[in-house]
Amino acid sequence: MAEVKKIATRESYGNALVELGKEHQDLVVLDADLAEATKTGIFQKAFPERHFDFGIAEANMMDAAAGMSTAGLVPFVSTFAMFAAGRAFEQVRNTLGYPHLNVKIGATHGGISVGEDGASHQCCEDFALMRTIPGMVVVSPSDDVEARAAVKAAYEHDGPVYLRFGRLAVPVINDVPGYRFELGKGVTLRDGKDITVIATGLMVAEALAAAETLAAEGIDVRVLNIHTIKPLDEELVLKAAKETGRIVTAEEHNVIGGLGEAVCSCLAENCPTPVRRIGVNDEFGHSGPAAALLKQFGLSAEHIAEVVREMVK
């Protein structure tokens, strides 16, 4: 069996910026002293005159991006998720969100898989924070193919977009004929009648692996990839709820305020359905190898399979 190709979505982000930069002269990239880690350094080498390093001044960087956008440029503002969503939240809300400016936030190193950097850098609150800003689109791509497509879609979208990318290399799962990305539209990766797993980001690959394991046990699992957390594809979620009757959500984020709560809100108002949320259970992470941390916090195919078995019983 051929080895599965793995790429960190932050790498995909850097490469996608270069490809877009060749086509669009109005695209500029801003970074906060982390170009090597966020991979905007790839763009910097290709277009040094369109890359701006603001040092460790994330709030200032957001305000500068706002100004650039009013001058006809399309800024991609990049730093770690903890700094983009956390440290600069006020500027993102008031300077980008309130006037609905055309600025894209490329937030890397999101979630527990930041690993050894520890709790201070493991941002598991960014979906919740960004979802609260009116008009903000929130995207969490699952692999290299989807990340590249998401960057392109964000450029084409008129308004603020928050894109979360990961540090850890993840399997490429969307390199298939006919793949199509659309903001706000989820994807059915696997059909099933017994239960639905709705996943985002690196948890999509884990959900697929869990579904394979469960299929061998006679449990038919539908897997939805919800790359756009806001706006949520409510039509797809409701269809799955009505047809399978049970839902499990999976995300590399706190169970409070993220994909799971978005799905629960949708179902509570339209189609009450039993739901189990898999994510970080209202706690901080800690330093350690990314793969080990994901397993410890239940962000794995094994844990998804365990929860599905409990629900089906």
Contacts in CASP RR format, 6 or more apart in sequence:
PFRMAT RR
TARGET T0000
AUTHOR 0000-0000-0000
METHOD contacts of the structure
MODEL  1
MAEVKKIATRESYGNALVELGKEHQDLVVLDADLAEATKTGIFQKAFPER
HFDFGIAEANMMDAAAGMSTAGLVPFVSTFAMFAAGRAFEQVRNTLGYPH
LNVKIGATHGGISVGEDGASHQCCEDFALMRTIPGMVVVSPSDDVEARAA
VKAAYEHDGPVYLRFGRLAVPVINDVPGYRFELGKGVTLRDGKDITVIAT
GLMVAEALAAAETLAAEGIDVRVLNIHTIKPLDEELVLKAAKETGRIVTA
EEHNVIGGLGEAVCSCLAENCPTPVRRIGVNDEFGHSGPAAALLKQFGLS
AEHIAEVVREMVK
4 171 0 8 1.000
4 172 0 8 1.000
5 144 0 8 1.000
5 171 0 8 1.000
5 172 0 8 1.000
5 175 0 8 1.000
6 169 0 8 1.000
6 170 0 8 1.000
6 171 0 8 1.000
6 172 0 8 1.000
7 143 0 8 1.000
7 144 0 8 1.000
7 169 0 8 1.000
7 170 0 8 1.000
7 172 0 8 1.000
8 165 0 8 1.000
8 166 0 8 1.000
8 167 0 8 1.000
8 168 0 8 1.000
8 169 0 8 1.000
8 170 0 8 1.000
9 141 0 8 1.000
9 143 0 8 1.000
9 144 0 8 1.000
9 146 0 8 1.000
9 147 0 8 1.000
9 165 0 8 1.000
9 166 0 8 1.000
9 170 0 8 1.000
9 201 0 8 1.000
10 37 0 8 1.000
10 38 0 8 1.000
10 39 0 8 1.000
10 108 0 8 1.000
10 109 0 8 1.000
10 165 0 8 1.000
10 166 0 8 1.000
10 167 0 8 1.000
11 39 0 8 1.000
11 144 0 8 1.000
12 141 0 8 1.000
12 143 0 8 1.000
12 144 0 8 1.000
12 145 0 8 1.000
12 147 0 8 1.000
12 148 0 8 1.000
12 151 0 8 1.000
12 165 0 8 1.000
13 38 0 8 1.000
13 39 0 8 1.000
13 40 0 8 1.000
13 78 0 8 1.000
13 106 0 8 1.000
13 108 0 8 1.000
13 147 0 8 1.000
13 151 0 8 1.000
13 163 0 8 1.000
13 165 0 8 1.000
14 38 0 8 1.000
14 39 0 8 1.000
14 40 0 8 1.000
14 41 0 8 1.000
14 42 0 8 1.000
14 43 0 8 1.000
15 39 0 8 1.000
15 42 0 8 1.000
15 148 0 8 1.000
16 147 0 8 1.000
16 148 0 8 1.000
16 151 0 8 1.000
16 152 0 8 1.000
17 27 0 8 1.000
17 29 0 8 1.000
17 40 0 8 1.000
17 42 0 8 1.000
17 43 0 8 1.000
17 76 0 8 1.000
17 151 0 8 1.000
18 42 0 8 1.000
18 43 0 8 1.000
18 46 0 8 1.000
18 47 0 8 1.000
19 148 0 8 1.000
20 27 0 8 1.000
20 151 0 8 1.000
20 152 0 8 1.000
20 155 0 8 1.000
21 27 0 8 1.000
21 43 0 8 1.000
21 46 0 8 1.000
21 47 0 8 1.000
21 50 0 8 1.000
22 46 0 8 1.000
24 74 0 8 1.000
24 155 0 8 1.000
26 72 0 8 1.000
26 73 0 8 1.000
26 74 0 8 1.000
27 50 0 8 1.000
27 73 0 8 1.000
27 74 0 8 1.000
27 76 0 8 1.000
27 155 0 8 1.000
28 50 0 8 1.000
28 51 0 8 1.000
28 52 0 8 1.000
28 68 0 8 1.000
28 73 0 8 1.000
28 74 0 8 1.000
28 75 0 8 1.000
28 76 0 8 1.000
29 40 0 8 1.000
29 43 0 8 1.000
29 44 0 8 1.000
29 47 0 8 1.000
29 50 0 8 1.000
29 51 0 8 1.000
29 52 0 8 1.000
29 75 0 8 1.000
29 76 0 8 1.000
29 78 0 8 1.000
30 51 0 8 1.000
30 52 0 8 1.000
30 53 0 8 1.000
30 54 0 8 1.000
30 61 0 8 1.000
30 64 0 8 1.000
30 65 0 8 1.000
30 68 0 8 1.000
30 75 0 8 1.000
30 76 0 8 1.000
30 77 0 8 1.000
30 78 0 8 1.000
31 38 0 8 1.000
31 40 0 8 1.000
31 41 0 8 1.000
31 44 0 8 1.000
31 51 0 8 1.000
31 52 0 8 1.000
31 53 0 8 1.000
31 54 0 8 1.000
31 55 0 8 1.000
31 61 0 8 1.000
31 78 0 8 1.000
31 79 0 8 1.000
32 53 0 8 1.000
32 54 0 8 1.000
32 55 0 8 1.000
32 56 0 8 1.000
32 57 0 8 1.000
32 58 0 8 1.000
32 61 0 8 1.000
32 78 0 8 1.000
32 79 0 8 1.000
32 83 0 8 1.000
33 53 0 8 1.000
33 54 0 8 1.000
33 55 0 8 1.000
33 56 0 8 1.000
34 78 0 8 1.000
34 79 0 8 1.000
34 80 0 8 1.000
34 108 0 8 1.000
35 41 0 8 1.000
35 44 0 8 1.000
35 51 0 8 1.000
35 53 0 8 1.000
35 78 0 8 1.000
37 80 0 8 1.000
37 108 0 8 1.000
37 109 0 8 1.000
37 167 0 8 1.000
38 78 0 8 1.000
38 79 0 8 1.000
38 80 0 8 1.000
38 106 0 8 1.000
38 108 0 8 1.000
38 109 0 8 1.000
39 108 0 8 1.000
40 51 0 8 1.000
40 76 0 8 1.000
40 78 0 8 1.000
41 51 0 8 1.000
43 50 0 8 1.000
43 51 0 8 1.000
44 51 0 8 1.000
52 64 0 8 1.000
54 60 0 8 1.000
54 61 0 8 1.000
54 64 0 8 1.000
55 61 0 8 1.000
58 79 0 8 1.000
58 83 0 8 1.000
58 84 0 8 1.000
58 87 0 8 1.000
58 88 0 8 1.000
58 91 0 8 1.000
59 87 0 8 1.000
59 88 0 8 1.000
59 90 0 8 1.000
59 91 0 8 1.000
61 77 0 8 1.000
61 79 0 8 1.000
61 88 0 8 1.000
62 77 0 8 1.000
62 88 0 8 1.000
62 91 0 8 1.000
62 92 0 8 1.000
62 95 0 8 1.000
62 96 0 8 1.000
62 103 0 8 1.000
63 91 0 8 1.000
63 95 0 8 1.000
65 75 0 8 1.000
65 77 0 8 1.000
65 96 0 8 1.000
65 101 0 8 1.000
65 103 0 8 1.000
66 91 0 8 1.000
66 95 0 8 1.000
66 96 0 8 1.000
66 99 0 8 1.000
66 101 0 8 1.000
66 103 0 8 1.000
67 101 0 8 1.000
68 75 0 8 1.000
69 75 0 8 1.000
69 101 0 8 1.000
69 102 0 8 1.000
69 103 0 8 1.000
70 101 0 8 1.000
74 102 0 8 1.000
74 103 0 8 1.000
74 104 0 8 1.000
74 155 0 8 1.000
75 103 0 8 1.000
75 104 0 8 1.000
76 104 0 8 1.000
76 105 0 8 1.000
76 106 0 8 1.000
76 151 0 8 1.000
76 154 0 8 1.000
77 84 0 8 1.000
77 103 0 8 1.000
77 104 0 8 1.000
77 105 0 8 1.000
77 106 0 8 1.000
78 84 0 8 1.000
78 105 0 8 1.000
78 106 0 8 1.000
78 107 0 8 1.000
78 108 0 8 1.000
79 88 0 8 1.000
79 106 0 8 1.000
79 107 0 8 1.000
79 108 0 8 1.000
80 107 0 8 1.000
80 108 0 8 1.000
80 109 0 8 1.000
80 110 0 8 1.000
80 114 0 8 1.000
80 121 0 8 1.000
80 123 0 8 1.000
81 107 0 8 1.000
81 108 0 8 1.000
81 109 0 8 1.000
81 110 0 8 1.000
81 111 0 8 1.000
81 123 0 8 1.000
81 126 0 8 1.000
81 164 0 8 1.000
82 109 0 8 1.000
82 110 0 8 1.000
82 120 0 8 1.000
82 121 0 8 1.000
82 122 0 8 1.000
82 123 0 8 1.000
82 126 0 8 1.000
84 92 0 8 1.000
84 105 0 8 1.000
84 106 0 8 1.000
84 107 0 8 1.000
84 126 0 8 1.000
84 162 0 8 1.000
85 92 0 8 1.000
85 105 0 8 1.000
85 107 0 8 1.000
85 123 0 8 1.000
85 125 0 8 1.000
85 126 0 8 1.000
85 129 0 8 1.000
85 130 0 8 1.000
85 162 0 8 1.000
86 123 0 8 1.000
86 125 0 8 1.000
86 126 0 8 1.000
86 129 0 8 1.000
89 129 0 8 1.000
92 105 0 8 1.000
92 130 0 8 1.000
92 133 0 8 1.000
92 136 0 8 1.000
92 160 0 8 1.000
93 133 0 8 1.000
95 101 0 8 1.000
96 103 0 8 1.000
96 105 0 8 1.000
96 160 0 8 1.000
97 133 0 8 1.000
97 134 0 8 1.000
97 135 0 8 1.000
97 136 0 8 1.000
97 160 0 8 1.000
100 135 0 8 1.000
100 159 0 8 1.000
100 160 0 8 1.000
101 159 0 8 1.000
101 160 0 8 1.000
102 158 0 8 1.000
102 159 0 8 1.000
102 160 0 8 1.000
103 159 0 8 1.000
103 160 0 8 1.000
104 151 0 8 1.000
104 154 0 8 1.000
104 155 0 8 1.000
104 160 0 8 1.000
104 161 0 8 1.000
104 163 0 8 1.000
105 160 0 8 1.000
105 161 0 8 1.000
105 162 0 8 1.000
105 163 0 8 1.000
106 162 0 8 1.000
106 163 0 8 1.000
106 164 0 8 1.000
106 165 0 8 1.000
107 123 0 8 1.000
107 126 0 8 1.000
107 162 0 8 1.000
107 163 0 8 1.000
107 164 0 8 1.000
107 165 0 8 1.000
108 164 0 8 1.000
108 165 0 8 1.000
108 166 0 8 1.000
108 167 0 8 1.000
109 117 0 8 1.000
109 121 0 8 1.000
109 123 0 8 1.000
109 165 0 8 1.000
109 166 0 8 1.000
109 167 0 8 1.000
110 122 0 8 1.000
110 123 0 8 1.000
110 124 0 8 1.000
110 126 0 8 1.000
110 164 0 8 1.000
110 165 0 8 1.000
110 166 0 8 1.000
110 167 0 8 1.000
110 252 0 8 1.000
111 122 0 8 1.000
111 123 0 8 1.000
111 124 0 8 1.000
111 166 0 8 1.000
111 252 0 8 1.000
111 253 0 8 1.000
111 280 0 8 1.000
112 122 0 8 1.000
112 124 0 8 1.000
112 252 0 8 1.000
112 280 0 8 1.000
112 285 0 8 1.000
112 290 0 8 1.000
112 293 0 8 1.000
112 294 0 8 1.000
112 297 0 8 1.000
112 299 0 8 1.000
113 166 0 8 1.000
113 167 0 8 1.000
113 168 0 8 1.000
113 202 0 8 1.000
113 252 0 8 1.000
113 290 0 8 1.000
113 293 0 8 1.000
113 294 0 8 1.000
114 121 0 8 1.000
114 122 0 8 1.000
114 123 0 8 1.000
114 166 0 8 1.000
114 167 0 8 1.000
114 290 0 8 1.000
115 122 0 8 1.000
115 167 0 8 1.000
115 287 0 8 1.000
115 288 0 8 1.000
115 289 0 8 1.000
115 290 0 8 1.000
115 293 0 8 1.000
116 287 0 8 1.000
116 288 0 8 1.000
116 289 0 8 1.000
117 287 0 8 1.000
118 285 0 8 1.000
118 286 0 8 1.000
118 287 0 8 1.000
118 288 0 8 1.000
119 284 0 8 1.000
119 285 0 8 1.000
119 286 0 8 1.000
119 287 0 8 1.000
122 284 0 8 1.000
122 285 0 8 1.000
124 252 0 8 1.000
124 253 0 8 1.000
124 254 0 8 1.000
124 280 0 8 1.000
124 285 0 8 1.000
125 253 0 8 1.000
125 254 0 8 1.000
126 162 0 8 1.000
126 164 0 8 1.000
126 253 0 8 1.000
127 138 0 8 1.000
127 140 0 8 1.000
127 164 0 8 1.000
127 229 0 8 1.000
127 251 0 8 1.000
127 253 0 8 1.000
127 257 0 8 1.000
127 258 0 8 1.000
127 259 0 8 1.000
128 253 0 8 1.000
128 254 0 8 1.000
128 256 0 8 1.000
128 257 0 8 1.000
128 258 0 8 1.000
128 261 0 8 1.000
130 136 0 8 1.000
130 138 0 8 1.000
130 162 0 8 1.000
130 230 0 8 1.000
131 138 0 8 1.000
131 229 0 8 1.000
131 230 0 8 1.000
131 257 0 8 1.000
131 258 0 8 1.000
131 262 0 8 1.000
133 160 0 8 1.000
135 159 0 8 1.000
135 160 0 8 1.000
136 160 0 8 1.000
136 161 0 8 1.000
136 162 0 8 1.000
136 230 0 8 1.000
137 154 0 8 1.000
137 157 0 8 1.000
137 159 0 8 1.000
137 160 0 8 1.000
137 161 0 8 1.000
137 162 0 8 1.000
137 183 0 8 1.000
137 184 0 8 1.000
137 228 0 8 1.000
137 230 0 8 1.000
137 231 0 8 1.000
138 161 0 8 1.000
138 162 0 8 1.000
138 164 0 8 1.000
138 228 0 8 1.000
138 229 0 8 1.000
138 230 0 8 1.000
139 150 0 8 1.000
139 153 0 8 1.000
139 154 0 8 1.000
139 161 0 8 1.000
139 162 0 8 1.000
139 163 0 8 1.000
139 164 0 8 1.000
139 183 0 8 1.000
139 227 0 8 1.000
139 228 0 8 1.000
139 229 0 8 1.000
140 163 0 8 1.000
140 164 0 8 1.000
140 200 0 8 1.000
140 201 0 8 1.000
140 227 0 8 1.000
140 229 0 8 1.000
140 251 0 8 1.000
140 259 0 8 1.000
141 147 0 8 1.000
141 149 0 8 1.000
141 150 0 8 1.000
141 163 0 8 1.000
141 164 0 8 1.000
141 165 0 8 1.000
141 201 0 8 1.000
141 227 0 8 1.000
142 170 0 8 1.000
142 173 0 8 1.000
142 174 0 8 1.000
142 199 0 8 1.000
142 200 0 8 1.000
142 201 0 8 1.000
142 202 0 8 1.000
142 203 0 8 1.000
142 204 0 8 1.000
142 205 0 8 1.000
142 225 0 8 1.000
142 227 0 8 1.000
143 170 0 8 1.000
143 171 0 8 1.000
143 172 0 8 1.000
143 173 0 8 1.000
143 174 0 8 1.000
143 204 0 8 1.000
143 205 0 8 1.000
144 172 0 8 1.000
144 175 0 8 1.000
145 172 0 8 1.000
145 173 0 8 1.000
145 174 0 8 1.000
145 175 0 8 1.000
145 179 0 8 1.000
146 174 0 8 1.000
146 181 0 8 1.000
146 225 0 8 1.000
146 227 0 8 1.000
147 163 0 8 1.000
147 165 0 8 1.000
149 179 0 8 1.000
149 181 0 8 1.000
150 163 0 8 1.000
150 181 0 8 1.000
150 183 0 8 1.000
150 227 0 8 1.000
151 163 0 8 1.000
152 181 0 8 1.000
153 181 0 8 1.000
153 182 0 8 1.000
153 183 0 8 1.000
154 161 0 8 1.000
154 163 0 8 1.000
154 183 0 8 1.000
157 183 0 8 1.000
161 183 0 8 1.000
164 201 0 8 1.000
166 202 0 8 1.000
167 290 0 8 1.000
168 202 0 8 1.000
168 290 0 8 1.000
168 291 0 8 1.000
170 201 0 8 1.000
170 202 0 8 1.000
170 205 0 8 1.000
171 205 0 8 1.000
173 189 0 8 1.000
173 204 0 8 1.000
173 205 0 8 1.000
173 208 0 8 1.000
181 227 0 8 1.000
183 228 0 8 1.000
183 231 0 8 1.000
184 228 0 8 1.000
184 231 0 8 1.000
184 232 0 8 1.000
184 233 0 8 1.000
185 228 0 8 1.000
185 233 0 8 1.000
185 236 0 8 1.000
186 224 0 8 1.000
186 225 0 8 1.000
186 226 0 8 1.000
186 227 0 8 1.000
186 228 0 8 1.000
186 233 0 8 1.000
186 236 0 8 1.000
187 224 0 8 1.000
187 225 0 8 1.000
187 227 0 8 1.000
188 222 0 8 1.000
188 223 0 8 1.000
188 224 0 8 1.000
188 225 0 8 1.000
188 236 0 8 1.000
189 204 0 8 1.000
189 208 0 8 1.000
189 223 0 8 1.000
189 224 0 8 1.000
189 225 0 8 1.000
190 208 0 8 1.000
190 211 0 8 1.000
190 221 0 8 1.000
190 222 0 8 1.000
190 223 0 8 1.000
191 222 0 8 1.000
192 220 0 8 1.000
192 221 0 8 1.000
192 222 0 8 1.000
192 244 0 8 1.000
193 220 0 8 1.000
193 222 0 8 1.000
193 243 0 8 1.000
193 244 0 8 1.000
194 219 0 8 1.000
194 220 0 8 1.000
194 221 0 8 1.000
194 244 0 8 1.000
194 246 0 8 1.000
194 312 0 8 1.000
195 219 0 8 1.000
195 220 0 8 1.000
195 221 0 8 1.000
195 222 0 8 1.000
195 244 0 8 1.000
195 245 0 8 1.000
195 246 0 8 1.000
195 247 0 8 1.000
195 248 0 8 1.000
195 308 0 8 1.000
195 311 0 8 1.000
195 312 0 8 1.000
196 221 0 8 1.000
196 222 0 8 1.000
196 223 0 8 1.000
196 224 0 8 1.000
196 240 0 8 1.000
196 241 0 8 1.000
196 244 0 8 1.000
196 245 0 8 1.000
196 246 0 8 1.000
196 247 0 8 1.000
196 248 0 8 1.000
197 207 0 8 1.000
197 210 0 8 1.000
197 211 0 8 1.000
197 221 0 8 1.000
197 222 0 8 1.000
197 223 0 8 1.000
197 224 0 8 1.000
197 247 0 8 1.000
197 248 0 8 1.000
197 249 0 8 1.000
197 250 0 8 1.000
197 304 0 8 1.000
197 308 0 8 1.000
198 224 0 8 1.000
198 226 0 8 1.000
198 237 0 8 1.000
198 240 0 8 1.000
198 247 0 8 1.000
198 248 0 8 1.000
198 249 0 8 1.000
198 250 0 8 1.000
198 259 0 8 1.000
198 260 0 8 1.000
198 263 0 8 1.000
199 206 0 8 1.000
199 207 0 8 1.000
199 223 0 8 1.000
199 224 0 8 1.000
199 225 0 8 1.000
199 226 0 8 1.000
199 249 0 8 1.000
199 250 0 8 1.000
199 251 0 8 1.000
199 259 0 8 1.000
200 225 0 8 1.000
200 226 0 8 1.000
200 227 0 8 1.000
200 229 0 8 1.000
200 250 0 8 1.000
200 251 0 8 1.000
200 259 0 8 1.000
201 227 0 8 1.000
201 251 0 8 1.000
201 252 0 8 1.000
202 252 0 8 1.000
202 294 0 8 1.000
202 299 0 8 1.000
203 250 0 8 1.000
203 251 0 8 1.000
203 252 0 8 1.000
203 278 0 8 1.000
203 299 0 8 1.000
203 304 0 8 1.000
204 223 0 8 1.000
204 225 0 8 1.000
206 250 0 8 1.000
206 299 0 8 1.000
206 300 0 8 1.000
206 301 0 8 1.000
206 304 0 8 1.000
207 223 0 8 1.000
207 250 0 8 1.000
207 301 0 8 1.000
207 304 0 8 1.000
208 223 0 8 1.000
209 301 0 8 1.000
210 221 0 8 1.000
210 301 0 8 1.000
210 302 0 8 1.000
210 304 0 8 1.000
210 305 0 8 1.000
210 308 0 8 1.000
211 221 0 8 1.000
211 223 0 8 1.000
213 301 0 8 1.000
213 305 0 8 1.000
214 221 0 8 1.000
214 305 0 8 1.000
214 308 0 8 1.000
214 309 0 8 1.000
215 221 0 8 1.000
217 309 0 8 1.000
219 308 0 8 1.000
219 309 0 8 1.000
219 312 0 8 1.000
221 308 0 8 1.000
222 240 0 8 1.000
222 243 0 8 1.000
222 244 0 8 1.000
224 236 0 8 1.000
224 237 0 8 1.000
224 240 0 8 1.000
226 232 0 8 1.000
226 233 0 8 1.000
226 236 0 8 1.000
226 237 0 8 1.000
226 259 0 8 1.000
226 263 0 8 1.000
229 258 0 8 1.000
229 259 0 8 1.000
229 262 0 8 1.000
230 262 0 8 1.000
232 262 0 8 1.000
232 263 0 8 1.000
232 266 0 8 1.000
234 266 0 8 1.000
234 270 0 8 1.000
237 247 0 8 1.000
237 263 0 8 1.000
237 266 0 8 1.000
237 267 0 8 1.000
238 266 0 8 1.000
238 267 0 8 1.000
238 270 0 8 1.000
238 271 0 8 1.000
240 247 0 8 1.000
241 247 0 8 1.000
241 267 0 8 1.000
241 271 0 8 1.000
241 273 0 8 1.000
242 271 0 8 1.000
245 273 0 8 1.000
245 274 0 8 1.000
246 273 0 8 1.000
246 274 0 8 1.000
246 275 0 8 1.000
246 311 0 8 1.000
246 312 0 8 1.000
247 263 0 8 1.000
247 267 0 8 1.000
247 273 0 8 1.000
247 274 0 8 1.000
247 275 0 8 1.000
247 276 0 8 1.000
248 275 0 8 1.000
248 276 0 8 1.000
248 277 0 8 1.000
248 278 0 8 1.000
248 304 0 8 1.000
248 307 0 8 1.000
248 308 0 8 1.000
248 311 0 8 1.000
249 259 0 8 1.000
249 260 0 8 1.000
249 263 0 8 1.000
249 264 0 8 1.000
249 275 0 8 1.000
249 276 0 8 1.000
249 277 0 8 1.000
249 278 0 8 1.000
250 259 0 8 1.000
250 278 0 8 1.000
250 279 0 8 1.000
250 299 0 8 1.000
250 304 0 8 1.000
251 258 0 8 1.000
251 259 0 8 1.000
251 260 0 8 1.000
251 278 0 8 1.000
251 279 0 8 1.000
252 279 0 8 1.000
252 280 0 8 1.000
252 294 0 8 1.000
252 299 0 8 1.000
253 259 0 8 1.000
253 279 0 8 1.000
253 280 0 8 1.000
254 279 0 8 1.000
254 280 0 8 1.000
254 281 0 8 1.000
254 282 0 8 1.000
255 261 0 8 1.000
255 277 0 8 1.000
255 278 0 8 1.000
255 279 0 8 1.000
255 280 0 8 1.000
255 281 0 8 1.000
255 282 0 8 1.000
256 282 0 8 1.000
260 275 0 8 1.000
260 277 0 8 1.000
261 277 0 8 1.000
263 275 0 8 1.000
264 275 0 8 1.000
264 277 0 8 1.000
267 273 0 8 1.000
267 275 0 8 1.000
274 311 0 8 1.000
276 307 0 8 1.000
276 310 0 8 1.000
276 311 0 8 1.000
278 298 0 8 1.000
278 299 0 8 1.000
278 303 0 8 1.000
278 304 0 8 1.000
278 307 0 8 1.000
279 297 0 8 1.000
279 298 0 8 1.000
279 299 0 8 1.000
280 297 0 8 1.000
280 299 0 8 1.000
281 297 0 8 1.000
285 293 0 8 1.000
285 297 0 8 1.000
286 293 0 8 1.000
294 300 0 8 1.000
295 302 0 8 1.000
295 303 0 8 1.000
END
